[in-house]
Amino acid sequence: MIPQVASFIPGEGRFPLDRGVRVSGPHAETARELLGTAADGDGPGEIVLGLVDDPSLGEEGYTLTVTPEEVRIAAATAAGLRWGVQTLRQLDGPGGVPCCAVRDVPRYAWRGVMIDVARWWRPMSFLRAYVDLLALHKFNVLHLHLTDDQGWRFEVRGHPRLTEVGAHRAESSAGLARDGRFDGTPHGGCYTQRELRDLVDYAAARGVTVVPEVEFPGHSTAALAAYPWLGHSPAEPVEVRTSWGISSHVLNVSDRAAGFARDVLDELCDVFPSRYVHIGGDEVRGGEWAASPEAARRVASEGLTGPAALLGWWGRLLADHLRGLGRRAVAWDDMLDHDPPDDMVIMAWRGVDRIEAALRAGHDVVAAPHTHTYLDYAQSDAPGEPLCITGPLLSLETAYEFDAGEGVLGMQAQLWSEYLPTKERFDYNAFPRLCAVAEAAWSSGRDLGDFTRRLTAHLPLLDEMGVRYRRPHDEGVR
Ligand code: TNX
């Protein structure tokens, strides 16, 4: 099982989990779908789901009892029942499910995976398959990075050029030339609000909340290409970026740009019911603000210390607006240096010390340190390893050993996608390290040897799900 359960007591015998097994109780339908059992199963075996009033199970804990005749899953919530079903699914092996008694509760409330669909658009089938994989590993947040310099993927009805113009870039080979895989053809794609609503529902049925991210005020070249009046050089419009790295362009601080951002958030909140909404806020270059008379006026009227503080102005503006919509803003930890509102959730990416700094400042924190959770980094320096973004080596062991400590809301893995243009490349970077992150996020203890053994037994399930993972300790396979 991955992630490891809190307690497991083995019993005698096995429960045969075949198609004819009857499933009853709340959420039986999703359970049947996950377990592949028939809707009209007529026994003899039975799986009984039941809600119980047991506060010690919390929001997501469950118990699972397997005897040769019957499986019982009990939880205080629908979420707990779903995780119990995922455990049952993982326990199934040749001859059935081994009899046992499991009691399990997660360590952290936020167990996330960020998928960057801005650098490369992915079909909905890809995202659904990843929702299935997240749920299998008991992740409960899919953080969707919907916009960046290289593409805007979220349909905004009030500002249609965001996707008409911003969802397409002139060529795709930038930064991948060394890989020799790209032919320089254009790249583009976006998601309609309808498609995204369907994804939200699909994920919710599996216990996964989709937390959307739209990036302000940096990483916004695609929006500037769509609406040049958002930027600093409307007479010389920028293009949707075709190279990676940090752009010098940022949104301006006009009332019109602020209104635009509010419009986007209104539509975003309409599509995504998540309590949390990510507003970006990372890697903002202040050069354009420093040279802008409009920015100077804003700095003066707001009594700010200088143009750099305009990042905080943006953060407060967006967080206030989201609060009015009953939501909470999440931002990358760059925001921490610019007086963010107390209720802003900080996603600490720049190092473990940023987790501590954000906690000290009294924020809710999601730990996402690049050294341990950036799965776009290479996992080996073996010669046959595919080209990855420049960064420290991040082995399976490094991912596994990360401990986010006490006091954080949770932790998450990042799959920035610059160098992961295809599903094969994405899978290869994601797995099996996502298994390690799943365990770091759910389980309280850590035992690398035991994890490695369980992982070996787990890989056939990933094969079955069509995942093109990197074989652990198999150097340079593709
Ligand atoms: C930094 S982390 C970024 C992303 C890149 C990533 C590549 C963060 C908030 N910004 O724009 O994709 O590095 O590793």
Residues whose N, C-alpha, C, O or C-beta is under 5 A from the ligand:
A	BS01	TNX	D282 W332 W349 D376 I389 W416
